[in-house]
Amino acid sequence: MIVRTFIRTAWSGCGVLFVAFALALAVPASAQNATPPEVAQALAVFDAECAKIQSQHEETVAGSPRVYTNQLMGIRRKLQDAGDLDGVLAVMQESERFITAIRGDADPFELVPEMPESALVKTPATLRQLQDSYLKNKSDQAELRNKQFTDLAGRLIGRLDAITRDLTIRNRIAEAVLVKKEGDYWRKMIADSQMFGVIEGRMLERSGRMPPTKVDPPATPSGGRTESSAEAPWRTWKLAKIAGYTQEGSLFDHPDLPDELSFTFDKENGQIRVDGIRVVAQTSIDMRDRAWLGKAIRWTVPSAKQLDATFQITSKALAPNKDGGPAVQLIIQYDKTSPQVFTWPILYRDMTLQIVHDAATDSRRIVWVQSRLPGTLITVPADAINIRLLLTLTTRRPGERCDSTITVR
């Protein structure tokens, strides 16, 4: 309990009149860390606006296939009027491919049909320009959404600063300190380009798809460990090694692997940084050509129960399509079984991968959260021993760039 006593002293011409007025305010100690109502209201407005921005983004992205097919029809008419048979046939082929991608399962992780490198044409030029425009539109829409999130966070910070000043004036100092930490936290998220990952996490928590954190993020505005991250199952994993890696054959830590990409791991903050530009075209190791080159981190996991983690990936460099780099992999192996390999091209600036427990099957499942699909089951028995997990980042061609920050939760 916190007790505050106020003493009033009055003086009179007849002598000293001591008047004591004591007012005891009983405040539970736990309430000192409670979010002030002004902040809760500001965050509620912020979350609602974020949900609106994300909904508008998804509607726009979902409408891209219809716009593209309409544009294809327009190009075909122009080429037909010009008597360009080869051009008409190329557009017809692209229309058929694209419609198949819409109706089929070309890539279950894509919200809209993919545009693989193999589909890009050289002629006619108008078709290639349309394909390039389609790819650029996907990237532009994501950047617009992220900019809207950042602008919204800027307004939230302004509101938090105003609340901090008001609480200070009203002598609610402890609450003012908490609100200042909240503002500092959002400033850091903007500076570290982690806005989408944080906002996505809040959306997932509110929807029940991700368990809420045990400690409010403002408690560690500098990016240090929170109580929840300190207790996370992945903290029990033992770091084995960081070394070179190639996707072909899942070859790890081979002495002949070239030194591609810089890979660092800050265990205290659960943060991985991978960056660099691909230099080597490809290499031959053990009589096999290796094109996907990069780095990997390997952990040993004490038990299947501890095989539980969230990887929030924020990237500044994106793969042009699912056949290009950079790409991320999760590889799980136990005892002497074959590796279970899961690969995702880094097509989006923000991706969240989760290893979660599936209560229905009493097993683990790997989920790409943004795909909205149930994910892939991992076969790891409860009594499995010598469990190894690799997280890899690789590129495929010279000039491809990797610039990713991965936060492990």
C-alpha positions in Angstrom: 0.0 0.0 0.0 1.2 3.5 -0.8 0.1 6.1 1.8 0.4 9.9 1.1 0.0 12.3 4.0 -0.6 16.0 3.5 0.0 18.4 6.5 -1.4 21.9 6.5 0.1 24.4 9.0 -1.7 27.7 9.8 -0.5 30.7 11.7 -2.7 33.1 13.7 -2.0 36.3 15.6 -2.9 34.6 18.8 -0.1 32.1 18.5 0.6 29.0 16.5 -2.4 27.0 15.4 -1.2 23.7 14.1 -3.9 22.0 12.0 -3.1 18.6 10.7 -5.1 17.2 7.9 -4.1 13.7 6.8 -5.5 12.1 3.7 -4.5 8.5 3.1 -4.7 7.2 -0.4 -4.5 3.5 -0.5 -3.1 2.4 -3.9 -2.4 -1.3 -4.7 1.2 -1.7 -5.7 0.2 -3.6 -8.8 -1.7 -0.5 -10.0 1.6 1.4 -10.3 2.3 -0.5 -13.6 -1.2 -0.4 -14.9 -1.8 1.4 -18.2 -3.3 4.8 -17.6 -6.8 5.0 -19.1 -5.7 7.9 -21.4 -3.1 5.5 -23.0 -5.5 2.6 -23.2 -8.0 4.8 -25.1 -5.2 6.1 -27.5 -4.0 2.6 -28.2 -7.6 1.4 -28.8 -8.0 4.1 -31.5 -4.6 3.2 -32.9 -5.5 -0.5 -33.2 -8.8 0.3 -34.8 -7.1 2.5 -37.4 -4.4 -0.1 -38.1 -7.1 -2.7 -38.6 -8.8 -0.4 -41.1 -5.5 0.2 -43.0 -4.8 -3.6 -43.2 -8.3 -4.3 -44.4 -8.0 -1.8 -47.2 -4.6 -3.2 -48.1 -6.0 -6.7 -48.3 -8.9 -5.6 -50.4 -6.6 -3.8 -52.9 -4.3 -6.8 -53.1 -7.2 -9.2 -53.6 -8.4 -7.1 -56.5 -5.1 -7.1 -58.3 -5.8 -10.3 -60.4 -9.0 -8.9 -61.8 -7.3 -5.7 -62.8 -4.4 -7.6 -64.4 -6.7 -9.8 -66.5 -8.7 -6.8 -67.7 -5.4 -5.2 -68.7 -4.4 -8.3 -70.6 -7.6 -8.2 -72.6 -6.9 -4.6 -73.5 -3.4 -5.4 -74.7 -4.7 -8.3 -76.7 -7.2 -6.1 -78.6 -4.5 -3.6 -79.5 -2.1 -6.3 -80.7 -4.9 -7.9 -82.7 -5.8 -4.6 -84.3 -2.1 -4.2 -85.3 -2.0 -7.6 -86.8 0.7 -8.9 -84.4 0.0 -12.6 -84.2 3.0 -13.5 -82.1 2.0 -10.8 -79.6 -1.6 -12.1 -79.5 -0.5 -15.6 -78.9 1.9 -14.5 -76.1 -0.9 -12.6 -74.3 -3.3 -15.6 -74.7 -0.6 -17.9 -73.2 -0.1 -15.5 -70.3 -3.9 -15.2 -69.7 -4.2 -19.0 -69.5 -1.2 -19.2 -67.2 -2.5 -16.5 -64.9 -6.1 -17.8 -64.7 -4.7 -21.3 -63.9 -2.7 -19.7 -61.1 -5.8 -18.0 -59.7 -7.9 -21.2 -59.7 -5.1 -23.5 -58.7 -2.6 -23.9 -55.9 0.5 -22.4 -57.5 1.6 -21.0 -54.2 -0.6 -21.5 -51.2 1.2 -18.7 -49.3 0.4 -16.0 -51.8 -2.6 -13.7 -51.3 -2.6 -13.2 -55.1 -1.2 -15.3 -57.9 2.5 -15.3 -58.2 4.5 -13.9 -61.1 7.4 -16.4 -61.4 10.5 -15.4 -63.3 9.7 -18.2 -65.8 6.5 -16.4 -66.8 8.2 -13.1 -67.7 8.4 -12.5 -71.4 10.8 -10.5 -73.6 8.3 -9.7 -76.3 5.9 -8.1 -76.8 7.2 -5.1 -74.8 3.7 -4.1 -73.7 3.1 -7.4 -72.1 6.5 -7.3 -70.3 5.7 -3.8 -69.1 2.4 -5.0 -67.7 4.1 -7.9 -65.9 6.7 -5.6 -64.4 3.9 -3.3 -63.4 2.1 -6.1 -61.6 5.2 -7.1 -59.6 5.9 -3.4 -58.7 2.3 -2.9 -57.7 2.6 -5.7 -55.1 5.7 -4.1 -53.6 4.2 -0.6 -53.8 1.1 -1.7 -52.0 3.1 -3.2 -49.1 5.2 0.0 -48.9 2.1 2.2 -48.8 0.6 0.1 -46.1 3.8 0.3 -44.0 4.0 4.0 -44.5 0.5 4.4 -43.3 1.3 2.4 -40.2 4.4 4.5 -39.6 2.4 7.8 -40.0 -0.3 6.5 -37.7 2.4 5.6 -35.1 3.8 9.1 -35.4 0.4 10.5 -34.5 0.2 8.0 -31.6 3.6 9.2 -30.3 2.4 12.8 -30.4 -0.7 11.9 -28.4 1.5 10.0 -25.9 3.8 12.9 -25.5 0.8 15.2 -24.8 -0.5 12.7 -22.2 3.0 12.6 -20.6 3.0 16.4 -20.2 -0.5 16.4 -18.8 0.2 13.7 -16.2 3.4 15.5 -15.2 1.5 18.7 -14.6 -1.1 16.8 -12.6 1.6 15.2 -10.5 0.9 11.7 -11.7 4.6 11.1 -12.1 4.7 7.3 -12.0 2.1 7.2 -14.7 3.9 9.8 -16.7 7.1 7.7 -16.7 5.1 4.7 -18.0 3.6 6.7 -20.8 7.0 8.1 -21.8 8.3 4.6 -22.0 5.4 3.7 -24.3 6.3 6.6 -26.6 9.9 5.7 -26.6 9.0 2.1 -27.5 7.1 3.2 -30.6 9.9 5.6 -31.6 12.3 2.7 -31.5 10.0 0.5 -33.5 9.9 3.2 -36.2 13.7 3.7 -36.1 14.3 -0.1 -36.4 11.7 -0.5 -39.2 9.8 -3.0 -37.2 6.4 -1.3 -37.3 4.6 -4.0 -39.3 5.8 -6.8 -37.2 4.7 -5.1 -34.0 1.3 -4.1 -35.4 0.8 -7.6 -36.8 1.6 -9.0 -33.4 -1.0 -6.8 -31.7 -3.6 -7.9 -34.4 -2.8 -11.6 -33.8 -3.0 -11.2 -30.0 -6.4 -9.5 -30.3 -7.7 -12.2 -32.7 -6.4 -15.0 -30.4 -4.0 -16.4 -33.0 -1.0 -15.5 -30.9 -0.8 -15.6 -27.0 -0.5 -12.2 -25.4 2.9 -11.2 -24.0 3.2 -11.3 -20.2 5.0 -8.0 -20.0 3.9 -4.8 -21.6 6.4 -3.8 -24.4 7.1 -0.4 -22.8 8.8 -2.0 -19.9 11.9 -2.4 -22.2 11.8 0.4 -24.7 15.5 0.0 -25.5 14.8 -3.5 -27.0 16.1 -5.5 -24.0 14.7 -8.7 -22.8 11.2 -8.9 -21.3 10.0 -11.4 -18.8 8.1 -13.2 -21.5 11.1 -13.5 -23.8 13.2 -14.7 -20.9 10.8 -17.5 -20.2 10.2 -18.4 -23.9 10.9 -22.1 -24.7 13.5 -21.2 -27.3 15.7 -19.8 -24.5 16.3 -23.4 -23.5 17.8 -24.2 -26.9 21.6 -24.6 -27.0 23.4 -22.6 -29.7 25.6 -25.1 -31.6 27.0 -23.1 -34.4 26.7 -20.4 -37.0 28.3 -21.4 -40.3 28.0 -21.5 -44.1 25.1 -23.3 -45.7 23.7 -24.3 -49.0 20.1 -25.4 -49.7 21.2 -28.2 -52.1 21.5 -31.2 -49.9 21.1 -29.0 -46.8 24.9 -28.8 -46.5 26.0 -27.0 -43.3 29.4 -26.0 -42.1 31.3 -27.5 -45.0 34.9 -26.2 -45.3 34.6 -25.6 -49.0 31.5 -23.3 -48.7 32.2 -19.7 -49.7 31.7 -17.0 -47.1 28.4 -15.5 -48.3 26.4 -13.1 -46.1 27.0 -11.7 -42.7 25.1 -13.5 -39.9 25.1 -12.3 -36.2 23.0 -13.4 -33.3 22.3 -11.3 -30.2 21.0 -13.9 -27.8 20.3 -11.4 -25.0 17.7 -9.6 -27.2 16.8 -12.7 -29.3 17.7 -10.9 -32.5 19.4 -12.1 -35.7 20.9 -9.9 -38.4 21.7 -11.2 -41.8 22.9 -9.0 -44.6 25.2 -8.9 -47.6 25.2 -9.0 -51.4 25.7 -12.3 -53.2 29.1 -12.5 -55.0 29.8 -16.1 -56.0 27.8 -17.4 -58.9 27.7 -21.0 -57.7 30.1 -23.6 -56.4 30.7 -27.3 -56.8 31.1 -29.3 -53.6 31.3 -33.0 -53.4 30.6 -33.3 -57.1 27.4 -31.4 -56.9 26.6 -27.8 -58.0 25.4 -25.5 -55.2 23.5 -22.4 -56.2 21.7 -21.4 -53.0 24.4 -20.1 -50.7 24.3 -18.3 -47.3 24.5 -18.8 -43.6 22.6 -20.8 -41.0 22.3 -21.0 -37.2 21.9 -24.4 -35.5 20.4 -25.1 -32.1 20.0 -28.3 -30.2 16.5 -28.5 -28.6 16.3 -30.4 -25.2 12.8 -31.9 -25.9 9.9 -31.8 -28.2 8.0 -29.8 -25.6 10.5 -27.0 -26.0 10.2 -26.9 -29.8 8.1 -23.7 -29.7 9.0 -20.3 -31.1 8.0 -17.3 -33.2 10.3 -15.8 -35.8 9.4 -12.3 -36.8 11.3 -11.4 -40.0 11.6 -7.8 -41.2 13.5 -7.5 -44.6 14.6 -4.5 -46.6 15.6 -6.7 -49.6 13.0 -8.9 -51.2 13.1 -11.8 -53.6 11.8 -10.9 -57.1 9.7 -14.1 -57.2 9.5 -17.5 -55.5 12.4 -18.8 -57.5 14.8 -16.1 -56.4 16.6 -15.1 -53.3 16.8 -14.3 -50.5 14.9 -17.2 -48.9 14.5 -18.5 -45.4 14.4 -22.1 -44.2 13.5 -23.9 -41.1 15.0 -27.4 -40.9 14.2 -29.8 -38.1 15.9 -33.2 -37.5 16.0 -35.6 -34.6 18.0 -38.8 -33.9 19.1 -40.2 -37.3 15.9 -39.3 -39.2 15.9 -37.4 -42.4 15.7 -33.6 -42.1 12.3 -31.9 -42.4 12.8 -28.9 -44.6 10.5 -25.9 -44.9 11.4 -23.1 -47.4 9.9 -19.6 -47.9 11.1 -17.0 -50.4 11.3 -13.6 -48.7 8.7 -11.9 -50.9 7.3 -9.5 -48.2 9.0 -7.0 -45.9 7.3 -8.6 -42.9 6.9 -12.3 -42.3 6.1 -14.3 -39.2 6.9 -18.0 -38.9 5.7 -19.9 -35.9 6.4 -23.4 -34.5 3.3 -24.1 -32.4 1.7 -27.1 -30.6 -1.2 -28.6 -32.4 -3.6 -29.9 -29.7 -5.7 -31.9 -32.1 -2.7 -34.1 -33.2 -0.5 -33.5 -30.1 2.3 -32.6 -32.4 4.1 -29.5 -33.7 3.1 -27.4 -36.7 5.1 -24.8 -38.7 2.9 -21.9 -39.7 3.5 -18.8 -41.9 1.0 -16.6 -40.1 0.3 -14.3 -43.0 -0.8 -17.2 -45.2 -3.8 -17.8 -43.0 -3.4 -21.6 -43.7 -3.1 -24.2 -40.9 0.6 -24.9 -41.7 2.5 -28.1 -42.0 2.8 -30.8 -39.3 6.2 -31.6 -38.0 6.8 -35.2 -37.1 8.7 -35.1 -33.8 7.8 -37.7 -31.2 7.4 -36.6 -27.6 10.3 -38.9 -26.6 12.6 -37.7 -29.5 16.2 -37.1 -28.6 19.0 -35.1 -30.2 16.6 -32.6 -31.8 18.4 -30.1 -34.1 16.9 -26.9 -35.6 18.5 -24.9 -38.3 17.4 -21.4 -39.4 18.9 -20.5 -42.7 19.0 -17.5 -45.1 20.4 -17.9 -48.6 20.5 -16.2 -52.0 20.6 -17.8 -55.4 22.3 -15.5 -57.9 25.1 -12.9 -57.9 23.8 -9.4 -57.0 20.9 -10.6 -54.9 20.9 -8.8 -51.6 19.9 -9.9 -48.1 19.0 -7.4 -45.4 16.9 -9.1 -42.8 16.3 -8.8 -39.0 14.8 -11.8 -37.3 13.4 -11.4 -33.8 12.9 -14.7 -31.9 10.1 -14.9 -29.4 
